Amino acid sequence: MRLRTSTPRRIAVAGIALATAAALTACTSDAEEGETTADTGPETSETSEAAEGVSDELPATPVGDLLLGEGEAPGEGVIQRLDPETLRPAVDRLVENQGRELMQDPACDTVSRQEAINNYVATEAPMSAISYKQSEEDETVHTFGVALLSKRLDGFLDRSLFEACTTSRSATNENLELIMTVSDAPAIPGTEGFRVTSDFVTTDEAGNRAVNRTVIVHGYARGTTTSVEYTAAGTDPAADPVLPEANNAIDEIYKAQMTKLLDAE
């Protein structure tokens, strides 16, 4: 699949599903040892009730084999399985930051420290990157991260927690602001899910503003928590840095991944 577009702009894409960790690391970049800590929020649960019609029964297929594989990505995307050891430093930093106050607004602080699939990528959550070229003429690569975890992460799947956060300044960096919105994920029978868009807006010393937008589709089915993530950067916070074609690709990847999970033995 090519992300063809007539829009004459290029996008800096982070992708591979740890962009959120990087953004939250920026929230604490100026923090000192011994700074304020806070509770880490809801615990992980493997026994919580799923939404009606959504099964908690794990497939017999190993979780690593449930990830979209070669030839299964929509539009012939190039799939790369990610090495857990390569991701471990970013995961360790994310886990460390979950014990700190990150955002001034309590609701935003809760979700910013929320336990996520990314925490587990160095141990039990396989992850892959799916890449596409923007067009035949434009070699810009757009990368989407996909991860699966064979358990239910209550807080990660609690839409109301994310809806409670709308905007907040960083607790340690006044030049960083989080703006969060929540919308529906593609409706797939036997699954539950929603989409979270997080804009990290930064202002430099000259007053120039930039935005780093991360879109994550949170999903659950067959006892498995799913994450599909994409990140794009722009120089105008009022403009969406994510191309419409990329937004569509997020949904298509999510649908393909959830369908494979539902159909697994």
N, C-alpha and C positions, 0 to 999 in steps of 0.2 A: 504494500500500500504506500502510495506517495501522498504526502500531506500537501497537495496542490493548493495554491492560493494566488490570487491576484494582488494581494496586499503587499506593497513594496517595503516590507520591513523584515529584519532578521531578529531572531530571538536567541538570547543566551539561555541554554537549557541545562539544568543541573541533573534532574532525574535520579534514577536508581535508588529511590525510596528512602534515602537518609538525608534528604534536603531539609526536612523538618528538624532533624537533630542539629544540623549545621546552623539553622536559623535560631534555634533556641540556645545554642551555644553562644551566639552573638548577644543574647539577652544577658548573659552572665560574664561577658568577656572582661568587664571592669570590676568584677566582684573580688573581694578579699577573702582569705581564709577565715573561717568562723562566722560567716555571714548568716543571716536569718535562714532557718530551715522550717519546713512545714510538713504536714502529713502528706503522704503520697497518694491519697485518694482511695477509691474503691479497690478492693482486693481482686485478684484473678480468681475466677470461679469456673469449675468444670461441671457444676451441677445446676446452675441457674436455668429457669424455664426459658425456652426460646419463644419467639413469637408463634402464634397459632399457625399450624401447618408447616412449621420448620422443624426438621428432625435434629435431635442431638446425637443420633447414632453415627459413630465414626465409620467411614468406609474401611474395608479390609485392606485396600490398596495403601501402601506407605505414603505419607504426606509428600515426600519428595517426588513421587511419581504422579502426584495430582497436579503439580504445576504445569502450565502450558509448556509443551515441548516443541521440538523442531517441526515445522510445518503446521502447527496448530494456532499460531498467532493470526489474528484477523489481518487480511491484506498482505500476507507474506512478510510480516515483521521478522527481523533478525533477533533471535533469542540467545541470550548469554546467561548461563547460570553463574551466580556470583559466589566468590570464594569467601566463606565466613571469616577467615583470618584477616582478609583485607578490610572487612567492615568492622572488625572488633574494636579498634580505637574509637571510632565514632559512636558505636553502641555503648561502650564504657562511659563515654562523656555524657551521653544522653541519660543513662541510668544515674550517674552522679548528679546531674542537674535536677533530677526529679526530687531530690531532697532539699532543694533550695526554693526560695520565693522567686518566681520569674516575672510575674506580671502584677501591676498595681491593683487591677480589678480582681476580686476574689474568684469570680466565675471563670475569667480567662486564665487565672493562675492555676485553677484546678485542671482545666483541659490541657494547658501547656505542659503540665507535669504528668499527664495521664499516661498510664502504662500502655505501651503500644507494641505492635508486632515487631517493630524495629528492635525492641529490647532483646528479642530472642534469636536474632539472625545469626549470632555467633555460636548458638548451641542447638536449638531445635526448630527454628523456622526457616525453611528453605526459601530462597529469594532469587528472582531472575530479573534481568533488564531486557525490555523489548524495544528495539530501535527502528526508526523509519527515517528516510531522507525526506526533506521538505518537498522537493520536486525534482524533475529531471534536470532542471537548470540550476537549482539551488541545493548545494551539498550540506546545508545545515541539518544536523542530526537531532531528532527529537527522541528522547529516551523515557520510557515508562517503567516504573518499578512494580513488581508483583511479589507478594509474600503470602504464605499460608502458615497457620499455626493450629495444631490439633487440640485445641481447647477453646473455650469461650472466654473472651476478655470483656467482663461486664462493663467497665467504664468506657472502654474503647467503642463499645456497641451501644452506649446510652446516648441517644440523639439529644435528649433534653439537656444533658450536660453541655454539649456544644452549642445548642441554641441559646443557652443562658449567657454565653459570651458574645458580645458584639464588637467592642473595641477596648483597648487598654494600652497604656504606655508600659514599657519594660520597667521592672522594679529597680534595675541597676543601670539602665542606659536611656536617658531622656530623649535621645535621638532616634529611638526605635519604637514604632507603634504597631500593634497587632490589630487587624480588622478581620472579623470572622463571619462567614455566612454559611447557612446550612440549606440544602435542597434535597429533593428525592433522588435516589439511585434508580437505575432502570428496574422496572417491576418484573420479577421473575418468580413464578410460582415455586414455593418450597424454599424461598430465601427471604432474608431481611437485609436491609442496607440503606445507607444514606450517603450523601456527598458533603464534604466539608471543604470550603475554600478559605484559605488563610493567607492574607496579605501582610507581609512584613515590610512596612514602609520606613525607610531610613532617610535622615536629613544630614547632609554633611555641613562642615563649618561655613561653607559659602552659601548655605541655604538651599542647595540643590537636593531634590527629593528623588528617590528611586523606589521601586517596588519589587519584591520577590514573592511571587504567588505560587503557593502549593495547593494542589487539588488532590484530595484523597477520597476514594470511595471505600467506605467501611462496609463489609459484608459478612454474612454468617449463613451457613448451611451445613448439614451433615456433621455437626459437632466441630466445625472448622471455621476459624476467624480468617477473613480475607482482607487484604489491603492492596489497592491499585492506586499508584501515586504518580504525579507528574508535577514538574516545577518549571516555571519560566520567569525571566526577569525583564523589567522594562524601566525606562527613564521617566515615564509619566504615570503617576499613581492613579490618575483619572481614566486611563486607557487600559483595557484588558490585554495583558501581554500574551495570553493564551489564544492561539489561533482557533477559529471555529472547527477546523479539521482536527486539531489536537483534542479539543473538547469531545468531539465525536469519537475519536480513537480511544479515549479513556473509557467511555461507555461500552464500546465494542469489545475491548479487552476484558472488562469486567464481566460482560455477558458470556463471553467465551470461557472465561475461567470458572464462573459459577456453574455453567452448563456442564463442563467437564467434571466438576466436583459432584454435582447431582447425579450424573450418569455413572460414577465410579462404582465398582463392585465392592 
